[in-house]
């Protein structure tokens, strides 16, 4: 396995402590690990698996590598802020494995585990998009710095459980600023993505009495949601969802959902969801704010999962982790209050609060 330094076109990410690009010949594993910061403690963040075939140049290996590096670098920086605001003694890191998540091998997962182990605890991995609890158990066979494992392997299972709780609490806090009440009863909430997080979030929303509209490309996923919650209204496309008169838009799928074009036309009062990197570009935050749309920063909203996996390192007490996740409500209130006080966007306020803690001021 080989490392490369953060140079050339990656100078924009010079704040990162380390970037590892690796290839394991025996298994064919190709991976990237980005360590943004270890100031508060070992970097903690998930590993995702993707083919990175969403670009026109996806057949060109260097471009695929570029997309994966950018993903790891951007996500690891967000993990530093997320962990800081969650009150965890961890910095931010992220892993990316190139490949089809539906066709992964034990050999590839073992090789990734060895790669993480080679960092000697500077980076602690967990599950993310394209990775299951069983996959984390397999990675854990070659790396002790692995979380997101099954109870049988010393973990707490699927971190989507508490991620959804955090999104729900953040949504309630943000609703309080928009409407003067945290009660979501009667609110029309559009959920994009009904998987591990979105599917569980729907349950919390239904319990509160919200009207839920959902879109997801997986027919089986939608069937599972309707079996549990027949009152949910399923829409055929994201465009159809966005054309619906909504109070809250909740992106819970892949990142980059909130493009500049969408922001310039979106009229929903509140955006609050569990997806990472929802803004396609940093400037989108200002456009949303300028149009009176309240955007609850993703790394504030979706920290429940990392709180859950961090608990695996501290004693595996799920109820203790849940109690900490419920504090996302208070953290969201603090972020929004700072944004109002300083006249900045909620994203800028959240980053400032995180940087205060990292610098020892919070």
Secondary structure, 3 states (H helix, E strand, C coil): CCCCCCCHHHHHHCCCCEEEEEEECCCCEEEEEEECCCCCCCEEEEEEEECCCCCCCCCCHHHHHHHHHHHHHHHHHHHHHHHHHCCCCCEEEEEEEECCHHHCCHHHHHHHHHHHHCCCCCEEEEECCCCCHHHHHHHHCCCCCECCCCHHHCCCCCCHHHHHHHHHHHHHHHHHHHHCCCCCCCCEEEEECCCCCHHHHHHHHHHHCCEEEEECCCHHHHHHHHHHCCCCEECCCHHHHHCCCCCEEEECCCCCCECHHHHCCCCCCEECCCCCCCECCCHHHHHHHHCCCEECCHHHHCCHHHHHHHHCCCCCCHHHHHHHHCCHHHHHHHHHHHHHHHCCCHHHHHHHHHHHHHCCCC
